[in-house]
Amino acid sequence: MFSNPHRMNGAARRAALRAAAGLLLAGLASLAAAASADALSLDEARAEFGAGRALLIDIREPEEHARGVAAGARLLPMSQLKTRLAEIPTDSKQPVLLICNTQNRSSATLRALRERGYGHVRFVEGGMSEWKRRGWPMVAPPP
């Protein structure tokens, strides 16, 4: 099969490449499944939050909040997370949904919270920019 122990023939090389590609695809699929378990669509998030089954935490910064927030959302800027961590419920029966402008900060915040044991937290896909684009109601933040 091998003419040189350091070189594979064509068939062996193709088989090794197929095996490596299969492992890579399996790894990517498991990462995608984990990411999708961490995310909630905007429609699902609005339904859960609207029905009182989840707490929505808006982690945008105050200048972004000034442009409008979802009524009833808790405002906890990402920059204040370390000092206000106690405001995030630790009860796993209380789902927590993180929302930012697009989902970049909320997904990063989710990872930081997971490292601290918050397994009941998810992030909202699309964020407040998509909320606004859909014309869903927004209110001025509380003073």
Contacts in CASP RR format, 6 or more apart in sequence:
PFRMAT RR
TARGET T0000
AUTHOR 0000-0000-0000
METHOD contacts of the structure
MODEL  1
MFSNPHRMNGAARRAALRAAAGLLLAGLASLAAAASADALSLDEARAEFG
AGRALLIDIREPEEHARGVAAGARLLPMSQLKTRLAEIPTDSKQPVLLIC
NTQNRSSATLRALRERGYGHVRFVEGGMSEWKRRGWPMVAPPP
1 8 0 8 1.000
1 9 0 8 1.000
1 12 0 8 1.000
2 8 0 8 1.000
2 9 0 8 1.000
2 12 0 8 1.000
3 9 0 8 1.000
8 16 0 8 1.000
38 107 0 8 1.000
38 110 0 8 1.000
38 122 0 8 1.000
38 123 0 8 1.000
39 103 0 8 1.000
39 107 0 8 1.000
39 122 0 8 1.000
39 123 0 8 1.000
39 124 0 8 1.000
39 125 0 8 1.000
40 48 0 8 1.000
40 97 0 8 1.000
40 122 0 8 1.000
40 123 0 8 1.000
40 124 0 8 1.000
40 125 0 8 1.000
41 124 0 8 1.000
41 125 0 8 1.000
42 124 0 8 1.000
42 125 0 8 1.000
42 126 0 8 1.000
42 127 0 8 1.000
42 130 0 8 1.000
42 131 0 8 1.000
42 134 0 8 1.000
45 54 0 8 1.000
45 56 0 8 1.000
45 97 0 8 1.000
45 99 0 8 1.000
45 124 0 8 1.000
46 131 0 8 1.000
46 136 0 8 1.000
48 54 0 8 1.000
48 95 0 8 1.000
48 97 0 8 1.000
49 55 0 8 1.000
49 56 0 8 1.000
49 70 0 8 1.000
49 73 0 8 1.000
49 97 0 8 1.000
53 95 0 8 1.000
54 94 0 8 1.000
54 95 0 8 1.000
54 96 0 8 1.000
54 97 0 8 1.000
55 74 0 8 1.000
55 89 0 8 1.000
55 94 0 8 1.000
55 95 0 8 1.000
55 96 0 8 1.000
55 97 0 8 1.000
56 70 0 8 1.000
56 72 0 8 1.000
56 73 0 8 1.000
56 74 0 8 1.000
56 97 0 8 1.000
56 99 0 8 1.000
56 124 0 8 1.000
57 73 0 8 1.000
57 74 0 8 1.000
57 75 0 8 1.000
57 76 0 8 1.000
57 88 0 8 1.000
57 96 0 8 1.000
57 97 0 8 1.000
57 98 0 8 1.000
57 99 0 8 1.000
58 65 0 8 1.000
58 69 0 8 1.000
58 70 0 8 1.000
58 73 0 8 1.000
58 74 0 8 1.000
58 75 0 8 1.000
58 76 0 8 1.000
58 99 0 8 1.000
58 100 0 8 1.000
58 128 0 8 1.000
59 76 0 8 1.000
59 77 0 8 1.000
59 78 0 8 1.000
59 81 0 8 1.000
59 98 0 8 1.000
59 99 0 8 1.000
59 100 0 8 1.000
59 105 0 8 1.000
59 106 0 8 1.000
59 109 0 8 1.000
60 77 0 8 1.000
60 78 0 8 1.000
60 99 0 8 1.000
60 100 0 8 1.000
60 101 0 8 1.000
60 105 0 8 1.000
60 128 0 8 1.000
61 77 0 8 1.000
61 78 0 8 1.000
61 79 0 8 1.000
62 75 0 8 1.000
62 77 0 8 1.000
62 141 0 8 1.000
64 101 0 8 1.000
64 128 0 8 1.000
65 75 0 8 1.000
65 77 0 8 1.000
65 141 0 8 1.000
66 140 0 8 1.000
66 141 0 8 1.000
67 138 0 8 1.000
68 128 0 8 1.000
68 138 0 8 1.000
68 139 0 8 1.000
68 140 0 8 1.000
68 141 0 8 1.000
69 75 0 8 1.000
69 128 0 8 1.000
69 138 0 8 1.000
69 139 0 8 1.000
69 140 0 8 1.000
69 141 0 8 1.000
70 99 0 8 1.000
70 128 0 8 1.000
70 131 0 8 1.000
70 136 0 8 1.000
70 137 0 8 1.000
70 138 0 8 1.000
70 139 0 8 1.000
71 137 0 8 1.000
71 138 0 8 1.000
71 139 0 8 1.000
73 99 0 8 1.000
74 87 0 8 1.000
75 141 0 8 1.000
75 142 0 8 1.000
76 84 0 8 1.000
76 87 0 8 1.000
76 88 0 8 1.000
78 100 0 8 1.000
78 105 0 8 1.000
78 109 0 8 1.000
81 109 0 8 1.000
81 112 0 8 1.000
85 116 0 8 1.000
88 96 0 8 1.000
88 113 0 8 1.000
88 118 0 8 1.000
88 121 0 8 1.000
89 96 0 8 1.000
90 118 0 8 1.000
91 120 0 8 1.000
92 119 0 8 1.000
92 120 0 8 1.000
93 120 0 8 1.000
94 120 0 8 1.000
95 120 0 8 1.000
95 121 0 8 1.000
95 122 0 8 1.000
96 118 0 8 1.000
96 120 0 8 1.000
96 121 0 8 1.000
96 122 0 8 1.000
97 121 0 8 1.000
97 122 0 8 1.000
97 123 0 8 1.000
97 124 0 8 1.000
98 106 0 8 1.000
98 109 0 8 1.000
98 110 0 8 1.000
98 113 0 8 1.000
98 121 0 8 1.000
98 122 0 8 1.000
98 123 0 8 1.000
98 124 0 8 1.000
99 106 0 8 1.000
99 123 0 8 1.000
99 124 0 8 1.000
99 127 0 8 1.000
99 128 0 8 1.000
99 131 0 8 1.000
100 106 0 8 1.000
100 109 0 8 1.000
100 123 0 8 1.000
100 127 0 8 1.000
100 128 0 8 1.000
101 127 0 8 1.000
101 128 0 8 1.000
101 129 0 8 1.000
102 126 0 8 1.000
102 127 0 8 1.000
102 129 0 8 1.000
102 130 0 8 1.000
103 123 0 8 1.000
103 124 0 8 1.000
103 125 0 8 1.000
103 126 0 8 1.000
103 127 0 8 1.000
106 123 0 8 1.000
106 124 0 8 1.000
106 127 0 8 1.000
107 123 0 8 1.000
109 123 0 8 1.000
110 121 0 8 1.000
110 122 0 8 1.000
110 123 0 8 1.000
113 119 0 8 1.000
113 121 0 8 1.000
114 121 0 8 1.000
128 138 0 8 1.000
131 138 0 8 1.000
132 138 0 8 1.000
END
